[in-house]
Amino acid sequence: MHFLLQQWSEALAWISVVFNVYAILYMIALNNSFRCLPILLKEDRLIVRLGFQSRLDIPLSNIESISQAKSVLFGEKASKETFLAYFRVDTPQFEIRLKKPLLLKGACGMKKSISAVILRVDHPHEFAAELNRRIE
């Protein structure tokens, strides 16, 4: 690609290189943010994050139910009011339904109303037991 752009414009070729390096660094940072910014279950809220791209603070009093999530196929679209907080290549574990919709803060200032969250956690049995204990 660089070679073809260089034939047309050397400046454009170098701009392309800079954008490609930036994209690689962004993807490395995003991958690390999934590890460093986990889903947290606090005393009165559940904080669901998708790396540094999205964050949703759910008060435990606003959780209607927690159930086993249905598998979402790779190309399948989810509802606009559903927050998919996992890699699409993984199998989701839980679906959390909310009593009242919440505002999702996303990348680039995006805001979206959410009424369900589908997620995957490292220790599903412990997470489900603790969350059920706290919402009852």
PyMOL commands that set and color helices and strands:
alter all, ss='L'
color gray80, all
select helices_A, chain A and resi 2-8+10-36+60-62+107-109+124-135
alter helices_A, ss='H'
color red, helices_A
select strands_A, chain A and resi 40-41+45-50+54-59+63-68+82-85+94-105+111-119
alter strands_A, ss='S'
color yellow, strands_A
deselect
rebuild
show_as cartoon
